[in-house]
């Protein structure tokens, strides 16, 4: 009965969104996107699209989303939003990070990406424009992927912090106590595979079109680069996402090494109490800020 009620609610929500969507004006970018998509299908094989297309989407999105945080370090005004202001980025650290990223992207992640074509063929995943899901379906699928990945990340990330294995794998990612955006995927090869597996679980559950793979790549990169950015910028639209952890939440994990294990949302840390040190730190910080203002007045 509960399952039937849940399905009924989801169907009603879908019909409601579909009804609202019918009143929205046409997207001016839809036709150019359709033309570009069909051009891609006509001129490239499915293997090329699934492999090199996915690699291109990942590389362009990754370094594009890293760019704002990279530029912030040169803008004095933005330094008031840097979370760990006593630990600025250095060229040496960023260059070291960049070199390791290239190795990870092309020697670890690319072989994983090469399996996408076989996956889409085996499960008959569509590439056709006519079968592409609507924007609200795609958005819901990405959210579902994020929920699944967040659960996987929390428990596996917490396991990687176990004292018996931490120094062998996860310690690499924690070389930077004050994170910056480009460091989001700076990790031991085993960690890239272990935590990266969570990315593909949602794809296995929800994927009915190759566009979801690319949309989920973009969403995941926006999130992970934001939480590693080292900057808590106001009016960040990601803060509108319910239970979104954000940069300050994950920055504390790098500073403290304990707690705040989830990747995207706060509910697992709240449920298991692994955000207690972060909560205490925040309360202490608020008291100090209050006393400073009181003293200034």
C-alpha positions in Angstrom: 0.0 0.0 0.0 2.8 2.4 0.9 4.6 1.6 -2.3 1.4 2.3 -4.4 0.9 5.6 -2.6 4.5 6.6 -3.3 4.1 5.8 -7.0 0.8 7.6 -7.1 2.5 10.7 -5.6 5.4 10.6 -8.0 3.0 10.2 -11.0 1.0 13.2 -9.8 4.1 15.3 -9.3 5.3 14.3 -12.8 2.0 15.3 -14.4 2.0 18.6 -12.5 5.5 19.5 -13.7 4.6 18.4 -17.2 1.5 20.7 -17.1 3.5 23.7 -15.8 6.2 23.0 -18.5 3.5 23.3 -21.2 3.1 27.0 -20.3 6.8 27.9 -20.3 8.1 29.7 -23.4 10.2 27.7 -25.9 13.9 27.5 -25.1 15.8 29.5 -27.7 18.8 27.2 -27.3 16.8 24.0 -28.0 17.0 24.1 -31.8 20.8 24.9 -31.9 21.4 22.1 -29.4 19.2 19.7 -31.4 21.1 20.5 -34.6 24.5 20.1 -32.8 23.3 16.8 -31.3 22.1 15.4 -34.6 25.3 16.5 -36.3 27.3 14.6 -33.7 25.2 11.4 -34.3 25.7 11.7 -38.1 29.4 12.3 -38.0 30.7 10.2 -35.1 30.3 6.6 -34.0 28.7 5.6 -30.8 32.1 4.5 -29.5 33.6 7.9 -30.2 30.7 9.7 -28.6 30.6 7.5 -25.5 34.4 7.5 -25.0 36.0 10.7 -26.4 32.8 12.7 -26.0 32.6 11.8 -22.3 36.3 12.5 -21.8 35.8 15.9 -23.5 32.8 16.8 -21.3 34.7 15.8 -18.2 37.9 17.8 -19.0 36.2 20.9 -20.2 33.7 21.0 -17.3 36.3 20.2 -14.7 38.8 23.0 -15.6 36.0 25.5 -16.5 34.5 25.1 -13.1 37.9 25.4 -11.4 38.5 28.7 -13.1 36.5 31.0 -10.8 38.3 29.7 -7.7 41.7 30.0 -9.5 40.9 33.7 -10.3 39.7 34.5 -6.8 43.2 34.1 -5.4 44.3 37.2 -7.4 41.3 39.4 -6.4 41.9 41.0 -2.9 38.1 41.6 -2.5 37.4 37.9 -2.6 39.9 37.0 0.2 37.3 37.9 2.8 35.3 34.9 1.5 38.2 32.5 1.8 37.5 30.1 4.6 41.1 29.4 5.8 42.6 32.8 5.2 45.9 31.9 6.9 46.6 29.3 4.3 46.7 30.8 0.8 47.2 28.8 -2.4 50.7 28.5 -3.7 52.0 28.0 -7.3 54.0 25.0 -6.1 50.9 23.2 -4.7 48.7 24.0 -7.6 51.3 22.8 -10.1 51.8 19.6 -8.2 48.0 19.1 -8.1 47.7 19.8 -11.9 50.4 17.2 -12.8 48.8 14.5 -10.6 45.4 15.4 -12.1 46.6 14.8 -15.6 47.9 11.4 -14.6 44.6 10.5 -12.9 42.4 11.8 -15.7 44.2 10.0 -18.5 45.7 6.9 -16.8 43.0 6.0 -14.3 39.7 7.7 -15.3 40.1 7.3 -19.1 40.2 3.4 -18.9 37.0 3.6 -16.8 35.4 5.9 -19.4 36.3 3.4 -22.1 33.8 1.0 -20.6 30.9 3.4 -21.2 30.4 2.3 -24.8 30.1 -1.3 -23.8 27.7 -0.4 -21.1 25.4 1.6 -23.4 25.4 -1.2 -26.0 24.7 -4.0 -23.5 21.8 -2.2 -21.8 20.6 -0.6 -25.1 21.0 3.0 -23.8 19.7 5.5 -26.4 21.6 8.2 -28.1 18.7 9.5 -30.2 17.4 13.1 -29.9 13.8 12.0 -30.0 14.3 9.7 -26.9 16.1 12.3 -24.8 14.3 12.9 -21.5 12.8 16.3 -20.7 14.7 18.7 -18.6 12.7 18.0 -15.4 13.1 14.3 -15.8 16.9 14.8 -16.3 17.0 17.0 -13.2 15.2 14.4 -11.1 17.5 11.7 -12.4 20.6 13.8 -11.5 19.2 14.4 -8.0 18.6 10.6 -7.6 22.2 10.0 -8.7 23.5 12.5 -6.2 21.5 10.9 -3.3 23.0 7.4 -4.2 26.5 8.7 -4.7 26.3 10.7 -1.4 25.4 7.5 0.5 28.2 5.5 -1.1 30.7 8.3 -0.5 29.8 8.8 3.1 30.4 5.1 4.1 33.4 4.4 1.9 35.0 7.8 2.7 34.5 7.1 6.4 36.1 3.7 5.9 39.1 5.2 4.1 39.7 7.3 7.3 40.2 4.1 9.4 43.6 4.3 11.1 44.7 1.0 9.5 44.3 2.1 5.9 44.2 5.9 6.0 47.9 6.4 5.4 48.0 4.1 2.4 45.2 5.6 0.3 43.2 8.6 1.5 46.2 10.5 3.0 47.1 11.6 -0.5 43.9 13.6 -0.8 44.5 15.3 2.6 47.9 16.6 1.5 46.2 19.9 1.2 44.8 21.1 4.6 43.2 24.1 2.9 41.6 22.8 -0.3 41.2 24.6 -3.6 38.9 23.7 -6.5 41.4 21.9 -8.7 42.2 19.6 -5.8 38.7 18.0 -5.9 40.0 14.9 -7.9 43.5 14.9 -6.4 43.6 11.4 -5.0 45.3 8.0 -4.8 44.4 5.9 -7.8 42.6 3.4 -5.6 40.6 6.1 -4.0 39.6 7.4 -7.5 38.3 3.9 -8.3 36.7 3.2 -4.9 34.9 6.5 -4.4 34.4 6.9 -8.2 32.3 3.8 -8.2 29.5 5.7 -6.5 29.2 7.9 -9.5 28.3 4.9 -11.7 25.7 3.3 -9.4 23.2 6.1 -10.1 23.8 5.7 -13.8 23.1 2.0 -13.5 19.8 2.8 -11.7 18.5 5.7 -13.8 20.2 5.9 -17.1 18.0 5.6 -20.2 19.9 8.0 -22.4 23.5 8.9 -22.8 22.7 12.6 -22.0 22.1 11.6 -18.4 25.8 10.5 -18.1 27.0 13.9 -19.3 24.5 15.8 -17.3 25.4 13.9 -14.1 29.1 14.4 -14.8 28.5 18.2 -15.0 26.4 18.2 -11.8 28.9 16.1 -9.8 31.8 18.3 -10.9 30.0 21.5 -10.0 29.3 20.1 -6.5 32.7 18.6 -5.8 34.7 21.6 -7.1 32.4 24.0 -5.1 33.0 22.1 -1.8 36.7 22.0 -2.4 36.9 25.7 -3.6 38.0 27.0 -0.2 35.6 30.0 -0.6 32.2 30.4 0.9 30.8 32.9 -1.5 27.4 34.5 -0.7 24.5 34.1 -3.1 25.8 30.7 -4.3 22.8 29.1 -6.0 23.9 25.7 -4.7 22.9 26.8 -1.2 19.3 26.6 -2.4 19.5 22.8 -2.6 18.0 21.3 0.5 20.6 19.8 2.9 23.5 20.9 0.7 26.8 20.7 2.6 28.8 23.4 0.8 32.3 24.6 1.0 32.5 25.5 4.7 31.2 22.0 5.6 33.8 20.1 3.6 36.6 22.6 4.3 36.3 21.8 7.9 36.9 18.1 7.0 40.2 19.0 5.4 41.2 21.2 8.3 40.1 18.7 11.1 40.5 15.4 9.3 37.6 13.9 11.3 33.9 14.1 10.6 31.8 15.6 7.7 32.4 12.6 5.5 29.5 13.0 3.0 30.1 14.5 -0.4 26.9 16.5 -1.1 24.3 16.4 1.6 24.4 16.7 5.4 21.9 14.1 6.5 24.3 11.1 6.9 26.7 13.1 9.1 23.8 14.4 11.1 22.3 10.9 11.5 25.5 9.3 12.7 26.7 12.4 14.7 29.9 12.8 12.6 29.2 16.5 12.2 29.4 17.1 16.0 32.9 18.7 15.9 31.9 20.9 13.0 28.8 22.0 14.9 30.8 22.8 18.0 33.4 24.7 15.9 30.6 26.8 14.3 29.1 27.7 17.6 32.5 28.7 19.0 33.2 30.8 15.9 29.8 32.5 16.2 30.5 33.4 19.9 33.9 34.8 19.0 32.4 36.9 16.2 29.7 38.1 18.6 32.3 39.2 21.2 34.3 41.0 18.6 31.3 43.0 17.5 30.3 43.7 21.1 33.9 44.9 21.9 33.9 47.1 18.8 30.7 48.8 19.9 
